[in-house]
Amino acid sequence: MKDSVHGLQSTQNTNQGREFYTVGQLAELLQLTQMTIYRMIHRGELPCYVIGRNKRFRSSDLEAFLASRRLPAAGEKKGRQVRQTIAS
């Protein structure tokens, strides 16, 4: 178990400060297959830069993509309603 945690930390450390990712690096980072990444590109869901036959992903584009996919936690909506009810 410790080995996998250290491996994850090592991967995160090498990805920090990186401006562009390859398909393989992005797949590993998001824990998806490379085929899934290619499908997302084909459907227009994931922005990328095409350099020859290579695809590259800018870290700021990835942040925006991930933010657009975020779902609120189950308690976030209920928490707001409860506070409003208590305040009334």
N, C-alpha and C positions, 0 to 999 in steps of 0.2 A: 504494500500500500504506500509506503513512504517513497519507493522508487517512482511510482506514477506521479505523486505530488511533486517530487523534485524535477521530474521530466517536464511537467506542466510549467513549473516556475522557470525552468531553463528556456522553454519555448517562448514564454511571455517576455522574458528579459531580452531575447534576441529580436522580438517583434517590436519592442518599444523604440520609438523614434524612427521607424521605417516609414518612408513616404509612399512607396509603391509595393504591392504584393503580386506574386505570380498566382496562377490558378491553383497550383499545388499548395502554396503557402496559405492562401485564403481558405482552401478546403480544410486544411489542418487546423487553422485558427478557429473556423466556425464548426468544426467537427462534422463536415459534410463530405460527400464524395466529389471528386473532380467533375464527374458527369453531371451531378446536381448543379454545380457552379455553371457549367456550360449551358445547361437547360435554362437556368435563370437568366443568363445573358441572352440567349435566343428569344426568350419570351419578353425581353425588354425590362425585366425586373431589377437587374443589377447593372449599374453603369460601369463601363470599363473603357480603357484606351486600347486601341489596336495598333500594334507596331509590327508591321509585316504580318506574320501569322500568329504572333504572340499577343496575349491579352495581359493587361496590367491594371491594377485597381489602386486608386489613390486612397490613402487612409481617411481623408476628410469625406470622400464620397461614401466610404464604408460606414463611417459614423452616422451620416445622414440617412443612409439606407437602413441601418439597424434602428435608429430612432423612429423611423416611419413604421417599422414592424413591431414596435413595442406595444404590448397589451398591458393595461393597468392590472395591478395585483387585485385579487378577489376582494380584499378588504378595503381598497382605496375608495370605491364607490359607496360601499356600505358605511364606511367611516364618515364620509361627508354627510350622508343622509342622517346618520345618528346624531352628529353634532348639530345639524339644523333642527332636528326634532327636539333635542335637549334645550337648545337656545330659544325655542318658541314658547 
